[in-house]
Amino acid sequence: RLQNQLEDALRATQSVLEAALEGYDAHARAAQEYSGAAQLQACQAHFSETIDSTRHWLEESVSCQTRASIDGTK
């Protein structure tokens, strides 16, 4: 009888530990996905800034060339 109780307690403890481990794994996966998403957003923001600064530089360059060209024809 005592052995049965111990085995039941052991099974219950094992179930609790397995559930805790599954919860931990799920939490770790969620944290990893969040981290990946945050890194992706940071990369996208950096890429967007690079595109914007490149576009601005090109617009400035074209604008300067256009002004020089107009000044040259006057």
N, CA, C and O atoms as a Tripos MOL2 file, in Angstrom:
@<TRIPOS>MOLECULE
protein
  296   295    74     0     0
PROTEIN
NO_CHARGES

@<TRIPOS>ATOM
      1 N           0.8250   -1.2010    0.0000 N.3       1 ARG1
      2 CA          0.0000    0.0000    0.0000 C.3       1 ARG1
      3 C           0.8620    1.2550    0.0000 C.2       1 ARG1
      4 O           0.6020    2.1850   -0.7640 O.2       1 ARG1
      5 N           1.8740    1.2900    0.8390 N.am      2 LEU2
      6 CA          2.7770    2.4440    0.8830 C.3       2 LEU2
      7 C           3.5100    2.5960   -0.4400 C.2       2 LEU2
      8 O           3.7150    3.7100   -0.9210 O.2       2 LEU2
      9 N           3.9040    1.4660   -1.0280 N.am      3 GLN3
     10 CA          4.6000    1.5250   -2.3090 C.3       3 GLN3
     11 C           3.6930    2.1260   -3.3800 C.2       3 GLN3
     12 O           4.1560    2.9030   -4.2140 O.2       3 GLN3
     13 N           2.4100    1.7750   -3.3650 N.am      4 ASN4
     14 CA          1.4620    2.3400   -4.3300 C.3       4 ASN4
     15 C           1.3450    3.8470   -4.1570 C.2       4 ASN4
     16 O           1.3080    4.5930   -5.1350 O.2       4 ASN4
     17 N           1.2880    4.2900   -2.9030 N.am      5 GLN5
     18 CA          1.1950    5.7270   -2.6320 C.3       5 GLN5
     19 C           2.4450    6.4530   -3.1210 C.2       5 GLN5
     20 O           2.3640    7.5370   -3.6980 O.2       5 GLN5
     21 N           3.6000    5.8360   -2.8810 N.am      6 LEU6
     22 CA          4.8520    6.4440   -3.3330 C.3       6 LEU6
     23 C           4.9060    6.5090   -4.8570 C.2       6 LEU6
     24 O           5.3370    7.5110   -5.4280 O.2       6 LEU6
     25 N           4.4650    5.4360   -5.5080 N.am      7 GLU7
     26 CA          4.4520    5.4290   -6.9710 C.3       7 GLU7
     27 C           3.4850    6.4780   -7.5140 C.2       7 GLU7
     28 O           3.7870    7.1600   -8.4940 O.2       7 GLU7
     29 N           2.3270    6.6040   -6.8750 N.am      8 ASP8
     30 CA          1.3600    7.6330   -7.2880 C.3       8 ASP8
     31 C           1.9450    9.0290   -7.1050 C.2       8 ASP8
     32 O           1.8050    9.8930   -7.9700 O.2       8 ASP8
     33 N           2.5980    9.2320   -5.9750 N.am      9 ALA9
     34 CA          3.2150   10.5370   -5.7080 C.3       9 ALA9
     35 C           4.3210   10.8210   -6.7160 C.2       9 ALA9
     36 O           4.4700   11.9480   -7.1880 O.2       9 ALA9
     37 N           5.0900    9.7940   -7.0380 N.am     10 LEU10
     38 CA          6.1660    9.9510   -8.0150 C.3      10 LEU10
     39 C           5.6010   10.3000   -9.3890 C.2      10 LEU10
     40 O           6.1200   11.1810  -10.0740 O.2      10 LEU10
     41 N           4.5260    9.5970   -9.7900 N.am     11 ARG11
     42 CA          3.8900    9.8990  -11.0820 C.3      11 ARG11
     43 C           3.3280   11.3220  -11.0940 C.2      11 ARG11
     44 O           3.4590   12.0380  -12.0870 O.2      11 ARG11
     45 N           2.7110   11.7210  -10.0010 N.am     12 ALA12
     46 CA          2.1520   13.0720   -9.9190 C.3      12 ALA12
     47 C           3.2610   14.1190  -10.0020 C.2      12 ALA12
     48 O           3.1310   15.1260  -10.6980 O.2      12 ALA12
     49 N           4.3480   13.8640   -9.2850 N.am     13 THR13
     50 CA          5.4890   14.7870   -9.3210 C.3      13 THR13
     51 C           6.0680   14.8580  -10.7220 C.2      13 THR13
     52 O           6.4010   15.9370  -11.2120 O.2      13 THR13
     53 N           6.1860   13.7040  -11.3660 N.am     14 GLN14
     54 CA          6.7160   13.6620  -12.7250 C.3      14 GLN14
     55 C           5.8100   14.4470  -13.6720 C.2      14 GLN14
     56 O           6.2990   15.1720  -14.5380 O.2      14 GLN14
     57 N           4.4960   14.3070  -13.5120 N.am     15 SER15
     58 CA          3.5490   15.0450  -14.3560 C.3      15 SER15
     59 C           3.6970   16.5480  -14.1590 C.2      15 SER15
     60 O           3.6820   17.3130  -15.1230 O.2      15 SER15
     61 N           3.8420   16.9640  -12.9040 N.am     16 VAL16
     62 CA          4.0120   18.3880  -12.6120 C.3      16 VAL16
     63 C           5.3070   18.9060  -13.2310 C.2      16 VAL16
     64 O           5.3300   19.9790  -13.8320 O.2      16 VAL16
     65 N           6.3850   18.1330  -13.0800 N.am     17 LEU17
     66 CA          7.6650   18.5480  -13.6510 C.3      17 LEU17
     67 C           7.6050   18.6120  -15.1710 C.2      17 LEU17
     68 O           8.1520   19.5360  -15.7740 O.2      17 LEU17
     69 N           6.9480   17.6420  -15.7960 N.am     18 GLU18
     70 CA          6.8130   17.6590  -17.2570 C.3      18 GLU18
     71 C           6.0010   18.8640  -17.7170 C.2      18 GLU18
     72 O           6.3390   19.5020  -18.7140 O.2      18 GLU18
     73 N           4.9310   19.1730  -16.9900 N.am     19 ALA19
     74 CA          4.1190   20.3410  -17.3380 C.3      19 ALA19
     75 C           4.9270   21.6250  -17.1790 C.2      19 ALA19
     76 O           4.8420   22.5290  -18.0110 O.2      19 ALA19
     77 N           5.7090   21.6970  -16.1050 N.am     20 ALA20
     78 CA          6.5470   22.8800  -15.8940 C.3      20 ALA20
     79 C           7.5880   23.0070  -16.9980 C.2      20 ALA20
     80 O           7.8590   24.1070  -17.4800 O.2      20 ALA20
     81 N           8.1700   21.8850  -17.3960 N.am     21 LEU21
     82 CA          9.1670   21.8940  -18.4620 C.3      21 LEU21
     83 C           8.5420   22.3140  -19.7880 C.2      21 LEU21
     84 O           9.1390   23.0840  -20.5410 O.2      21 LEU21
     85 N           7.3410   21.8120  -20.0760 N.am     22 GLU22
     86 CA          6.6450   22.2160  -21.2970 C.3      22 GLU22
     87 C           6.3410   23.7120  -21.2720 C.2      22 GLU22
     88 O           6.4900   24.4000  -22.2830 O.2      22 GLU22
     89 N           5.9150   24.2110  -20.1120 N.am     23 GLY23
     90 CA          5.6580   25.6440  -19.9730 C.3      23 GLY23
     91 C           6.9240   26.4570  -20.1770 C.2      23 GLY23
     92 O           6.9010   27.4990  -20.8320 O.2      23 GLY23
     93 N           8.0180   25.9850  -19.6200 N.am     24 TYR24
     94 CA          9.3020   26.6710  -19.7900 C.3      24 TYR24
     95 C           9.7220   26.6740  -21.2570 C.2      24 TYR24
     96 O          10.1660   27.6970  -21.7780 O.2      24 TYR24
     97 N           9.5800   25.5240  -21.9210 N.am     25 ASP25
     98 CA          9.9310   25.4270  -23.3450 C.3      25 ASP25
     99 C           9.0820   26.3790  -24.1760 C.2      25 ASP25
    100 O           9.5950   27.0540  -25.0680 O.2      25 ASP25
    101 N           7.7890   26.4360  -23.8860 N.am     26 ALA26
    102 CA          6.9010   27.3360  -24.6260 C.3      26 ALA26
    103 C           7.3080   28.7850  -24.3910 C.2      26 ALA26
    104 O           7.3290   29.5920  -25.3200 O.2      26 ALA26
    105 N           7.6320   29.1060  -23.1440 N.am     27 HIS27
    106 CA          8.0660   30.4700  -22.8120 C.3      27 HIS27
    107 C           9.3750   30.8080  -23.5290 C.2      27 HIS27
    108 O           9.5350   31.9100  -24.0530 O.2      27 HIS27
    109 N          10.2970   29.8630  -23.5470 N.am     28 ALA28
    110 CA         11.5860   30.0880  -24.2100 C.3      28 ALA28
    111 C          11.3910   30.2810  -25.7130 C.2      28 ALA28
    112 O          12.0210   31.1480  -26.3180 O.2      28 ALA28
    113 N          10.5190   29.4730  -26.3110 N.am     29 ARG29
    114 CA         10.2400   29.6300  -27.7480 C.3      29 ARG29
    115 C           9.6150   30.9900  -28.0280 C.2      29 ARG29
    116 O           9.9860   31.6620  -28.9910 O.2      29 ARG29
    117 N           8.6660   31.3970  -27.1850 N.am     30 ALA30
    118 CA          8.0160   32.6990  -27.3730 C.3      30 ALA30
    119 C           9.0290   33.8250  -27.2400 C.2      30 ALA30
    120 O           9.0020   34.7800  -28.0160 O.2      30 ALA30
    121 N           9.9190   33.7220  -26.2630 N.am     31 ALA31
    122 CA         10.9470   34.7520  -26.0770 C.3      31 ALA31
    123 C          11.8800   34.7950  -27.2800 C.2      31 ALA31
    124 O          12.2780   35.8710  -27.7260 O.2      31 ALA31
    125 N          12.2220   33.6340  -27.7980 N.am     32 GLN32
    126 CA         13.1080   33.5680  -28.9630 C.3      32 GLN32
    127 C          12.4200   34.1760  -30.1810 C.2      32 GLN32
    128 O          13.0410   34.9210  -30.9400 O.2      32 GLN32
    129 N          11.1320   33.8590  -30.3700 N.am     33 GLU33
    130 CA         10.3880   34.4290  -31.4960 C.3      33 GLU33
    131 C          10.2710   35.9380  -31.3450 C.2      33 GLU33
    132 O          10.4100   36.6760  -32.3200 O.2      33 GLU33
    133 N          10.0140   36.4010  -30.1090 N.am     34 TYR34
    134 CA          9.9190   37.8410  -29.8760 C.3      34 TYR34
    135 C          11.2510   38.5080  -30.1760 C.2      34 TYR34
    136 O          11.2990   39.5690  -30.7980 O.2      34 TYR34
    137 N          12.3310   37.8800  -29.7290 N.am     35 SER35
    138 CA         13.6660   38.4270  -29.9790 C.3      35 SER35
    139 C          13.9310   38.4880  -31.4730 C.2      35 SER35
    140 O          14.4480   39.4820  -31.9840 O.2      35 SER35
    141 N          13.5760   37.4200  -32.1650 N.am     36 GLY36
    142 CA         13.7530   37.4050  -33.6140 C.3      36 GLY36
    143 C          12.9370   38.4900  -34.2880 C.2      36 GLY36
    144 O          13.4130   39.1490  -35.2130 O.2      36 GLY36
    145 N          11.6960   38.6790  -33.8200 N.am     37 ALA37
    146 CA         10.8390   39.7190  -34.3960 C.3      37 ALA37
    147 C          11.4070   41.0980  -34.1100 C.2      37 ALA37
    148 O          11.3810   41.9790  -34.9690 O.2      37 ALA37
    149 N          11.9270   41.2840  -32.8890 N.am     38 ALA38
    150 CA         12.5150   42.5840  -32.5410 C.3      38 ALA38
    151 C          13.7430   42.8560  -33.4000 C.2      38 ALA38
    152 O          13.9450   43.9790  -33.8610 O.2      38 ALA38
    153 N          14.5590   41.8340  -33.6130 N.am     39 GLN39
    154 CA         15.7420   42.0040  -34.4680 C.3      39 GLN39
    155 C          15.3290   42.3050  -35.9000 C.2      39 GLN39
    156 O          15.9480   43.1300  -36.5720 O.2      39 GLN39
    157 N          14.2750   41.6300  -36.3660 N.am     40 LEU40
    158 CA         13.7880   41.8690  -37.7250 C.3      40 LEU40
    159 C          13.2820   43.3020  -37.8570 C.2      40 LEU40
    160 O          13.5570   43.9730  -38.8520 O.2      40 LEU40
    161 N          12.5400   43.7700  -36.8480 N.am     41 GLN41
    162 CA         12.0450   45.1480  -36.8830 C.3      41 GLN41
    163 C          13.2010   46.1360  -36.8770 C.2      41 GLN41
    164 O          13.1580   47.1450  -37.5810 O.2      41 GLN41
    165 N          14.2280   45.8590  -36.0960 N.am     42 ALA42
    166 CA         15.3950   46.7470  -36.0560 C.3      42 ALA42
    167 C          16.0850   46.7720  -37.4170 C.2      42 ALA42
    168 O          16.5020   47.8320  -37.8840 O.2      42 ALA42
    169 N          16.2070   45.6070  -38.0540 N.am     43 CYS43
    170 CA         16.8180   45.5470  -39.3880 C.3      43 CYS43
    171 C          15.9720   46.3060  -40.3950 C.2      43 CYS43
    172 O          16.5000   47.0370  -41.2340 O.2      43 CYS43
    173 N          14.6520   46.1320  -40.3110 N.am     44 GLN44
    174 CA         13.7630   46.8320  -41.2380 C.3      44 GLN44
    175 C          13.8580   48.3390  -41.0380 C.2      44 GLN44
    176 O          13.8830   49.0940  -42.0110 O.2      44 GLN44
    177 N          13.9110   48.7800  -39.7870 N.am     45 ALA45
    178 CA         14.0290   50.2140  -39.5040 C.3      45 ALA45
    179 C          15.3520   50.7520  -40.0390 C.2      45 ALA45
    180 O          15.3950   51.8260  -40.6400 O.2      45 ALA45
    181 N          16.4210   50.0080  -39.8200 N.am     46 HIS46
    182 CA         17.7380   50.4350  -40.3120 C.3      46 HIS46
    183 C          17.7380   50.4950  -41.8380 C.2      46 HIS46
    184 O          18.2610   51.4420  -42.4250 O.2      46 HIS46
    185 N          17.1510   49.4850  -42.4760 N.am     47 PHE47
    186 CA         17.0810   49.4580  -43.9350 C.3      47 PHE47
    187 C          16.2570   50.6380  -44.4370 C.2      47 PHE47
    188 O          16.6250   51.2810  -45.4200 O.2      47 PHE47
    189 N          15.1540   50.9200  -43.7720 N.am     48 SER48
    190 CA         14.2980   52.0440  -44.1630 C.3      48 SER48
    191 C          15.0490   53.3640  -44.0290 C.2      48 SER48
    192 O          14.9510   54.2250  -44.9030 O.2      48 SER48
    193 N          15.7970   53.5270  -42.9410 N.am     49 GLU49
    194 CA         16.6020   54.7420  -42.7520 C.3      49 GLU49
    195 C          17.6620   54.8580  -43.8480 C.2      49 GLU49
    196 O          17.9070   55.9460  -44.3710 O.2      49 GLU49
    197 N          18.2800   53.7400  -44.1870 N.am     50 THR50
    198 CA         19.2990   53.7520  -45.2390 C.3      50 THR50
    199 C          18.6830   54.1610  -46.5720 C.2      50 THR50
    200 O          19.2490   54.9720  -47.3050 O.2      50 THR50
    201 N          17.5170   53.5930  -46.8810 N.am     51 ILE51
    202 CA         16.8230   53.9440  -48.1250 C.3      51 ILE51
    203 C          16.4740   55.4310  -48.1250 C.2      51 ILE51
    204 O          16.6940   56.1240  -49.1190 O.2      51 ILE51
    205 N          15.9280   55.9210  -47.0050 N.am     52 ASP52
    206 CA         15.5490   57.3370  -46.9210 C.3      52 ASP52
    207 C          16.7550   58.2520  -47.0760 C.2      52 ASP52
    208 O          16.6860   59.2480  -47.7960 O.2      52 ASP52
    209 N          17.8540   57.9290  -46.4110 N.am     53 SER53
    210 CA         19.0390   58.7890  -46.5060 C.3      53 SER53
    211 C          19.6390   58.7270  -47.9090 C.2      53 SER53
    212 O          20.1300   59.7320  -48.4240 O.2      53 SER53
    213 N          19.5990   57.5380  -48.5300 N.am     54 THR54
    214 CA         20.0950   57.4150  -49.9050 C.3      54 THR54
    215 C          19.2180   58.2150  -50.8540 C.2      54 THR54
    216 O          19.7200   58.9160  -51.7330 O.2      54 THR54
    217 N          17.8990   58.1090  -50.6730 N.am     55 ARG55
    218 CA         16.9770   58.8710  -51.5150 C.3      55 ARG55
    219 C          17.2190   60.3690  -51.3430 C.2      55 ARG55
    220 O          17.2490   61.1150  -52.3220 O.2      55 ARG55
    221 N          17.3910   60.8040  -50.1010 N.am     56 HIS56
    222 CA         17.6490   62.2200  -49.8210 C.3      56 HIS56
    223 C          18.9530   62.6610  -50.4930 C.2      56 HIS56
    224 O          19.0160   63.7250  -51.1100 O.2      56 HIS56
    225 N          19.9870   61.8330  -50.3650 N.am     57 TRP57
    226 CA         21.2820   62.1610  -50.9800 C.3      57 TRP57
    227 C          21.1440   62.2650  -52.4950 C.2      57 TRP57
    228 O          21.6920   63.1780  -53.1110 O.2      57 TRP57
    229 N          20.3990   61.3140  -53.1010 N.am     58 LEU58
    230 CA         20.2010   61.3510  -54.5570 C.3      58 LEU58
    231 C          19.4060   62.5830  -54.9720 C.2      58 LEU58
    232 O          19.7310   63.2320  -55.9670 O.2      58 LEU58
    233 N          18.3680   62.9020  -54.2100 N.am     59 GLU59
    234 CA         17.5640   64.0850  -54.5350 C.3      59 GLU59
    235 C          18.4070   65.3480  -54.4350 C.2      59 GLU59
    236 O          18.3190   66.2330  -55.2860 O.2      59 GLU59
    237 N          19.2270   65.4240  -53.3840 N.am     60 GLU60
    238 CA         20.1120   66.5840  -53.2260 C.3      60 GLU60
    239 C          21.1060   66.6600  -54.3810 C.2      60 GLU60
    240 O          21.3540   67.7330  -54.9330 O.2      60 GLU60
    241 N          21.6680   65.5160  -54.7350 N.am     61 SER61
    242 CA         22.6530   65.4680  -55.8140 C.3      61 SER61
    243 C          22.0170   65.8890  -57.1350 C.2      61 SER61
    244 O          22.5920   66.6850  -57.8770 O.2      61 SER61
    245 N          20.8390   65.3590  -57.4290 N.am     62 VAL62
    246 CA         20.1360   65.7130  -58.6660 C.3      62 VAL62
    247 C          19.7620   67.1830  -58.6460 C.2      62 VAL62
    248 O          19.8880   67.8800  -59.6540 O.2      62 VAL62
    249 N          19.3000   67.6520  -57.4940 N.am     63 SER63
    250 CA         18.9180   69.0590  -57.3620 C.3      63 SER63
    251 C          20.1170   69.9680  -57.6140 C.2      63 SER63
    252 O          19.9950   70.9750  -58.3120 O.2      63 SER63
    253 N          21.2670   69.6240  -57.0540 N.am     64 CYS64
    254 CA         22.4850   70.4230  -57.2580 C.3      64 CYS64
    255 C          22.9010   70.3930  -58.7270 C.2      64 CYS64
    256 O          23.2710   71.4230  -59.2910 O.2      64 CYS64
    257 N          22.8410   69.2180  -59.3440 N.am     65 GLN65
    258 CA         23.2090   69.0980  -60.7560 C.3      65 GLN65
    259 C          22.2420   69.8980  -61.6280 C.2      65 GLN65
    260 O          22.6530   70.5370  -62.5960 O.2      65 GLN65
    261 N          20.9620   69.8590  -61.2780 N.am     66 THR66
    262 CA         19.9620   70.6130  -62.0440 C.3      66 THR66
    263 C          20.2170   72.1020  -61.9190 C.2      66 THR66
    264 O          20.1700   72.8300  -62.9100 O.2      66 THR66
    265 N          20.4900   72.5610  -60.6920 N.am     67 ARG67
    266 CA         20.7840   73.9880  -60.4820 C.3      67 ARG67
    267 C          22.0310   74.3930  -61.2520 C.2      67 ARG67
    268 O          22.0550   75.4480  -61.8850 O.2      67 ARG67
    269 N          23.0610   73.5670  -61.2020 N.am     68 ALA68
    270 CA         24.3030   73.8770  -61.9170 C.3      68 ALA68
    271 C          24.0400   73.9250  -63.4190 C.2      68 ALA68
    272 O          24.5650   74.7790  -64.1330 O.2      68 ALA68
    273 N          23.2200   72.9930  -63.8770 N.am     69 SER69
    274 CA         22.8910   72.9640  -65.3030 C.3      69 SER69
    275 C          22.1020   74.2120  -65.6990 C.2      69 SER69
    276 O          22.3550   74.8040  -66.7480 O.2      69 SER69
    277 N          21.1470   74.6090  -64.8570 N.am     70 ILE70
    278 CA         20.3550   75.8160  -65.1380 C.3      70 ILE70
    279 C          21.2480   77.0430  -65.0870 C.2      70 ILE70
    280 O          21.1570   77.9210  -65.9450 O.2      70 ILE70
    281 N          22.1180   77.1030  -64.0730 N.am     71 ASP71
    282 CA         23.0420   78.2420  -63.9520 C.3      71 ASP71
    283 C          23.9650   78.3060  -65.1600 C.2      71 ASP71
    284 O          24.3130   79.3940  -65.6190 O.2      71 ASP71
    285 N          24.3590   77.1590  -65.6710 N.am     72 GLY72
    286 CA         25.2660   77.1090  -66.8140 C.3      72 GLY72
    287 C          24.6100   77.5970  -68.0950 C.2      72 GLY72
    288 O          25.2910   78.0860  -68.9950 O.2      72 GLY72
    289 N          23.2920   77.4680  -68.1830 N.am     73 THR73
    290 CA         22.6020   77.8900  -69.4100 C.3      73 THR73
    291 C          22.1990   79.3470  -69.3700 C.2      73 THR73
    292 O          21.7860   79.9030  -70.3880 O.2      73 THR73
    293 N          22.3090   79.9770  -68.2110 N.am     74 LYS74
    294 CA         21.9200   81.3920  -68.1060 C.3      74 LYS74
    295 C          22.9570   82.2760  -68.7310 C.2      74 LYS74
    296 O          22.8030   83.4970  -68.7390 O.2      74 LYS74
@<TRIPOS>BOND
     1     1     2 1
     2     2     3 1
     3     3     4 2
     4     3     5 am
     5     5     6 1
     6     6     7 1
     7     7     8 2
     8     7     9 am
     9     9    10 1
    10    10    11 1
    11    11    12 2
    12    11    13 am
    13    13    14 1
    14    14    15 1
    15    15    16 2
    16    15    17 am
    17    17    18 1
    18    18    19 1
    19    19    20 2
    20    19    21 am
    21    21    22 1
    22    22    23 1
    23    23    24 2
    24    23    25 am
    25    25    26 1
    26    26    27 1
    27    27    28 2
    28    27    29 am
    29    29    30 1
    30    30    31 1
    31    31    32 2
    32    31    33 am
    33    33    34 1
    34    34    35 1
    35    35    36 2
    36    35    37 am
    37    37    38 1
    38    38    39 1
    39    39    40 2
    40    39    41 am
    41    41    42 1
    42    42    43 1
    43    43    44 2
    44    43    45 am
    45    45    46 1
    46    46    47 1
    47    47    48 2
    48    47    49 am
    49    49    50 1
    50    50    51 1
    51    51    52 2
    52    51    53 am
    53    53    54 1
    54    54    55 1
    55    55    56 2
    56    55    57 am
    57    57    58 1
    58    58    59 1
    59    59    60 2
    60    59    61 am
    61    61    62 1
    62    62    63 1
    63    63    64 2
    64    63    65 am
    65    65    66 1
    66    66    67 1
    67    67    68 2
    68    67    69 am
    69    69    70 1
    70    70    71 1
    71    71    72 2
    72    71    73 am
    73    73    74 1
    74    74    75 1
    75    75    76 2
    76    75    77 am
    77    77    78 1
    78    78    79 1
    79    79    80 2
    80    79    81 am
    81    81    82 1
    82    82    83 1
    83    83    84 2
    84    83    85 am
    85    85    86 1
    86    86    87 1
    87    87    88 2
    88    87    89 am
    89    89    90 1
    90    90    91 1
    91    91    92 2
    92    91    93 am
    93    93    94 1
    94    94    95 1
    95    95    96 2
    96    95    97 am
    97    97    98 1
    98    98    99 1
    99    99   100 2
   100    99   101 am
   101   101   102 1
   102   102   103 1
   103   103   104 2
   104   103   105 am
   105   105   106 1
   106   106   107 1
   107   107   108 2
   108   107   109 am
   109   109   110 1
   110   110   111 1
   111   111   112 2
   112   111   113 am
   113   113   114 1
   114   114   115 1
   115   115   116 2
   116   115   117 am
   117   117   118 1
   118   118   119 1
   119   119   120 2
   120   119   121 am
   121   121   122 1
   122   122   123 1
   123   123   124 2
   124   123   125 am
   125   125   126 1
   126   126   127 1
   127   127   128 2
   128   127   129 am
   129   129   130 1
   130   130   131 1
   131   131   132 2
   132   131   133 am
   133   133   134 1
   134   134   135 1
   135   135   136 2
   136   135   137 am
   137   137   138 1
   138   138   139 1
   139   139   140 2
   140   139   141 am
   141   141   142 1
   142   142   143 1
   143   143   144 2
   144   143   145 am
   145   145   146 1
   146   146   147 1
   147   147   148 2
   148   147   149 am
   149   149   150 1
   150   150   151 1
   151   151   152 2
   152   151   153 am
   153   153   154 1
   154   154   155 1
   155   155   156 2
   156   155   157 am
   157   157   158 1
   158   158   159 1
   159   159   160 2
   160   159   161 am
   161   161   162 1
   162   162   163 1
   163   163   164 2
   164   163   165 am
   165   165   166 1
   166   166   167 1
   167   167   168 2
   168   167   169 am
   169   169   170 1
   170   170   171 1
   171   171   172 2
   172   171   173 am
   173   173   174 1
   174   174   175 1
   175   175   176 2
   176   175   177 am
   177   177   178 1
   178   178   179 1
   179   179   180 2
   180   179   181 am
   181   181   182 1
   182   182   183 1
   183   183   184 2
   184   183   185 am
   185   185   186 1
   186   186   187 1
   187   187   188 2
   188   187   189 am
   189   189   190 1
   190   190   191 1
   191   191   192 2
   192   191   193 am
   193   193   194 1
   194   194   195 1
   195   195   196 2
   196   195   197 am
   197   197   198 1
   198   198   199 1
   199   199   200 2
   200   199   201 am
   201   201   202 1
   202   202   203 1
   203   203   204 2
   204   203   205 am
   205   205   206 1
   206   206   207 1
   207   207   208 2
   208   207   209 am
   209   209   210 1
   210   210   211 1
   211   211   212 2
   212   211   213 am
   213   213   214 1
   214   214   215 1
   215   215   216 2
   216   215   217 am
   217   217   218 1
   218   218   219 1
   219   219   220 2
   220   219   221 am
   221   221   222 1
   222   222   223 1
   223   223   224 2
   224   223   225 am
   225   225   226 1
   226   226   227 1
   227   227   228 2
   228   227   229 am
   229   229   230 1
   230   230   231 1
   231   231   232 2
   232   231   233 am
   233   233   234 1
   234   234   235 1
   235   235   236 2
   236   235   237 am
   237   237   238 1
   238   238   239 1
   239   239   240 2
   240   239   241 am
   241   241   242 1
   242   242   243 1
   243   243   244 2
   244   243   245 am
   245   245   246 1
   246   246   247 1
   247   247   248 2
   248   247   249 am
   249   249   250 1
   250   250   251 1
   251   251   252 2
   252   251   253 am
   253   253   254 1
   254   254   255 1
   255   255   256 2
   256   255   257 am
   257   257   258 1
   258   258   259 1
   259   259   260 2
   260   259   261 am
   261   261   262 1
   262   262   263 1
   263   263   264 2
   264   263   265 am
   265   265   266 1
   266   266   267 1
   267   267   268 2
   268   267   269 am
   269   269   270 1
   270   270   271 1
   271   271   272 2
   272   271   273 am
   273   273   274 1
   274   274   275 1
   275   275   276 2
   276   275   277 am
   277   277   278 1
   278   278   279 1
   279   279   280 2
   280   279   281 am
   281   281   282 1
   282   282   283 1
   283   283   284 2
   284   283   285 am
   285   285   286 1
   286   286   287 1
   287   287   288 2
   288   287   289 am
   289   289   290 1
   290   290   291 1
   291   291   292 2
   292   291   293 am
   293   293   294 1
   294   294   295 1
   295   295   296 2
@<TRIPOS>SUBSTRUCTURE
     1 ARG1         2 RESIDUE 1 A ARG
     2 LEU2         6 RESIDUE 1 A LEU
     3 GLN3        10 RESIDUE 1 A GLN
     4 ASN4        14 RESIDUE 1 A ASN
     5 GLN5        18 RESIDUE 1 A GLN
     6 LEU6        22 RESIDUE 1 A LEU
     7 GLU7        26 RESIDUE 1 A GLU
     8 ASP8        30 RESIDUE 1 A ASP
     9 ALA9        34 RESIDUE 1 A ALA
    10 LEU10       38 RESIDUE 1 A LEU
    11 ARG11       42 RESIDUE 1 A ARG
    12 ALA12       46 RESIDUE 1 A ALA
    13 THR13       50 RESIDUE 1 A THR
    14 GLN14       54 RESIDUE 1 A GLN
    15 SER15       58 RESIDUE 1 A SER
    16 VAL16       62 RESIDUE 1 A VAL
    17 LEU17       66 RESIDUE 1 A LEU
    18 GLU18       70 RESIDUE 1 A GLU
    19 ALA19       74 RESIDUE 1 A ALA
    20 ALA20       78 RESIDUE 1 A ALA
    21 LEU21       82 RESIDUE 1 A LEU
    22 GLU22       86 RESIDUE 1 A GLU
    23 GLY23       90 RESIDUE 1 A GLY
    24 TYR24       94 RESIDUE 1 A TYR
    25 ASP25       98 RESIDUE 1 A ASP
    26 ALA26      102 RESIDUE 1 A ALA
    27 HIS27      106 RESIDUE 1 A HIS
    28 ALA28      110 RESIDUE 1 A ALA
    29 ARG29      114 RESIDUE 1 A ARG
    30 ALA30      118 RESIDUE 1 A ALA
    31 ALA31      122 RESIDUE 1 A ALA
    32 GLN32      126 RESIDUE 1 A GLN
    33 GLU33      130 RESIDUE 1 A GLU
    34 TYR34      134 RESIDUE 1 A TYR
    35 SER35      138 RESIDUE 1 A SER
    36 GLY36      142 RESIDUE 1 A GLY
    37 ALA37      146 RESIDUE 1 A ALA
    38 ALA38      150 RESIDUE 1 A ALA
    39 GLN39      154 RESIDUE 1 A GLN
    40 LEU40      158 RESIDUE 1 A LEU
    41 GLN41      162 RESIDUE 1 A GLN
    42 ALA42      166 RESIDUE 1 A ALA
    43 CYS43      170 RESIDUE 1 A CYS
    44 GLN44      174 RESIDUE 1 A GLN
    45 ALA45      178 RESIDUE 1 A ALA
    46 HIS46      182 RESIDUE 1 A HIS
    47 PHE47      186 RESIDUE 1 A PHE
    48 SER48      190 RESIDUE 1 A SER
    49 GLU49      194 RESIDUE 1 A GLU
    50 THR50      198 RESIDUE 1 A THR
    51 ILE51      202 RESIDUE 1 A ILE
    52 ASP52      206 RESIDUE 1 A ASP
    53 SER53      210 RESIDUE 1 A SER
    54 THR54      214 RESIDUE 1 A THR
    55 ARG55      218 RESIDUE 1 A ARG
    56 HIS56      222 RESIDUE 1 A HIS
    57 TRP57      226 RESIDUE 1 A TRP
    58 LEU58      230 RESIDUE 1 A LEU
    59 GLU59      234 RESIDUE 1 A GLU
    60 GLU60      238 RESIDUE 1 A GLU
    61 SER61      242 RESIDUE 1 A SER
    62 VAL62      246 RESIDUE 1 A VAL
    63 SER63      250 RESIDUE 1 A SER
    64 CYS64      254 RESIDUE 1 A CYS
    65 GLN65      258 RESIDUE 1 A GLN
    66 THR66      262 RESIDUE 1 A THR
    67 ARG67      266 RESIDUE 1 A ARG
    68 ALA68      270 RESIDUE 1 A ALA
    69 SER69      274 RESIDUE 1 A SER
    70 ILE70      278 RESIDUE 1 A ILE
    71 ASP71      282 RESIDUE 1 A ASP
    72 GLY72      286 RESIDUE 1 A GLY
    73 THR73      290 RESIDUE 1 A THR
    74 LYS74      294 RESIDUE 1 A LYS
